[in-house]
Amino acid sequence: MSFGRRTGLPDVEAMTPIVLVVTGRVTRDAVPGLCAELEALLYGPDGPDGPDGPDGPDGDARAPGAGVDCDVGGVVGADLALVEAVARLGLVARRAGGRRLRLRNVPPELRSLLDLVGLADVVDLGYGTGEDTGGGAGTVPMPERGAGPGPGVPADAD
């Protein structure tokens, strides 16, 4: 008996993912441009309202099964303008066929801000970095059954 071997690399999609790289300082004025850049990657240069309208061939998103990755490893200074950009890019991705935005190389400051404002569950954090994507930034691991009290709980507490 033989089993088929998985083809391809682990953590790499069969379809080429759509990747947007964000570098430098992100200001509120730059957010619409980033959204337009992602729309161009998703739909082509004419956007979702191409010459054939939203229901025509140019209105359909490219590669509907492909992922939407956003590499934020090169950003300078995580602040609320960057959080706004992530939120709006996530909306653009969702509007393009229900895709989920996956952030790569997320700085710890941005991870904390996204968790603080409640967006850590809206976008995938840590994709492509080997980190666990579940739970957000401030989670405490749950102890296994029978392993004793959780962290910070005295052993004699009842």
N, C-alpha and C positions, 0 to 999 in steps of 0.2 A: 504494500500500500504506500502510495506517495502522496504528499500534499503539495499543492502548487505554492510556489514561492511568491511573496509579495513583490511586485515590481515598483520601481521608483524609490525615492528617498523618503524617509520618515519626516513628518511635519511639512511636506511639500505637496501642494495640491496637484492633481493631474492636469488641471487647466492653469494657464499662466495667470497669477493673481494680478490685479490692478494695484499699482503701488504709487502712492503720493508721498514724496519726501518733503518734510517741513524742516527748514533750518533757520537759524538766526532768531531775532526777536519778533514775535508775532504781536502786532498791534490790532486794535479794533478795525482800523482802516484796511488792514490786509485780509480780514476774514472773508469779505465777499469775493475777493480775487482767488483765495484758496478754494472756495466753493465752486467758482466758475472753472478753475483748473481741474477739480475732481469731476465735474460734470462733463468737461471735454474728454477726460479719460474714459468716462463711462459711456457717453453717447456719441462721441466724435466732436469735431469743431463746431457744429451747428447747434449742439445742445439738445435737450429733450423736445424742443419745438422746432425741429428741422423743417426743411422745405415741404415735406410731406405731412406735416402735422404730428401731434403726439401719438396718433395711432398708426402712422405710416412706418415704413422701414427705418427711417432716420430717427423716429421717436423711440424706438426700442433700444434698450441698453445693450451695449456690447457684451458678449459672453455672459449670458444671464447666470450661469452657475459659478462664475469666477468670484474669488474673494476680493474684498477691498481692504488693502493694507495701507496704514499710514505710519511712516517711519518718523518719529519725533525725537530721535536721538541727538539731532543737531540743533535743537532749540536752545535759546539763551534766555534764561529766566522764566520759570513757570509762574504765570499769573492768571487773573480771571479772563484776560483777552485770549489767552491760549485755551482756557477751558471753554470759552464761548466758541472758539474755532472748532474744537473737538466736537462739541454738541451739534453745531451746524453741519459739520462734515458727516457726522453720524446720521443726521436727517437726510442729507443728500444721498447717502448710501442706501438708506431704507427706501427712499422714494424710487430708487433704481432697481426695482424688483425684490425688495425686502432683504437686501444684503445687510450684513452686520459689519460695522467698522472694527477693524482689529488694529490696535496700536502696537508698533514695534519699538524696542529700545526706549521704554518709558522711563524718564528720570524720576527718582523717588519723590521730588517735590511735586511734580505733576500728578503722580499716582495718589499722593496724599490729598491734593486739591480735588481731584475727581471723586475720591471717596467722600470728602467733606461735603461736596455739593450733590452727592447722590448719583453721579454719572458712572461710577465704577461698574455698576451692573448693566449699563446701557451699551458700553463698548467693551470689547475684549482687551484686557490689559496684559502686557508681557508676552504677546505673541512673537515668536521667533527669538526669544531671549532665553529659553530653557526654564523660565519661571512658571509656576503654577498660575493659571489664569483665573481660577475661581476664588471667590471670597473677598476680593478687594484688599486694601492696604492694611487695615487695622484688625484683622481677624486673629483670634487666638485659637490654636489647634485644640480640638476636643480630645480629652483623654479617652483611651479605650476602656471598655467595660471591665471593671475589676482592677483597673490600674491605679485606683486611689483617687484622691480629690484632684481637682483641676489646678492650674497654676495660680498661685497667690492665695490658696485656701489652706489653712493650717490642717495638719493631719488629724488633729483631735477635734476638729469642728464637727458638730452634729446638727 
